[in-house]
Amino acid sequence: MLEFRYDTQLLIEGQDLDEDVIRDYFNEHFEGDCLLAVGDDELIKIHFHTNRPWEVLEYCSTLGEIFDIVVEDMDRQARGLHG
């Protein structure tokens, strides 16, 4: 079984976004791995493995408009099922 079940990906569109601040927040407040927070001050791409994707979505929605949201169940995928 995987330690972190959900592959969570999304884009954040906003103003004055800071990938370093976002990355630090994730590291301090969320359990997970494989964090990717890249972009510029108007658009950030997030990729994160976690057991609580709803918390990631909730936080990111406070930063700007979130879209292209994908939450995949990697445990189901590992068992050959649709994720």
N, C-alpha and C positions, 0 to 999 in steps of 0.2 A: 504494500500500500504506500502511496505517495505521502510525504510529509505535508505538502501543500497541494491541495486538490484542484483549485481553479486557476486557470490561465486567464488573467484579466487584462484586456487591452482597450485603450480608448484614446481619443484626442481631446485636448482642452484648448478652446479658443478664448482668448481674453486680452487683457492689457497688463503690461508690467509683470508678466509671468517670469519666474526665476527658477530654472531647473534645479539649481543647487538647493534653494529653499524647499522646493517640493521633495527632492530626494532626501534631505535631512528630516523632513516631517515624516515621510514614510519610514525611515530607519528608526525614528523615535517612537512612532505610534502604532505601527502595523507589524504583525508577524508574517513573514513570507520570505521569498528569495527571487532571484533573477530580475531584480529591479532595473528597469530602463526608463529614464526620464530625460528626454532629449528634445531640443527645439530652440525656440527663440522667445522673445518677450510677448509674442502674440499667439503662438501655437506650440503646444507641448504634446509629444507622444508618450504615453504611459504603457508599460508592459510590466506585469507583476504576477507572481504566483502566490496565492493566499488561500486560506480557508474561509475568509470573510470578504468576498468581493463587494458586497453591499456597502461596507465601510469605506472602501476605496472610492466607490462611485459617489457616496455622500460627501466625502472630503473634496474630491475633484470638482464636484458641482458648485462648491463654494468659491472656486477660483475663476470660474467662467463657464461658458457653454460647453457641455460635454456631448460628443457625438462619435459615430463609428465605434460603438461599444460592442465588444465581444467578450463573453464569459464562457469559457469552454471547460468542461469537466474532464480533466486529464485522466482521472481514475477510470471513467467509462471508456475513454479512448484506449487506454492500456488493455482493457478487457475486450477490445474489438467492437465496442458498441458506439453508436453515434453520440457525440459529446454535447 
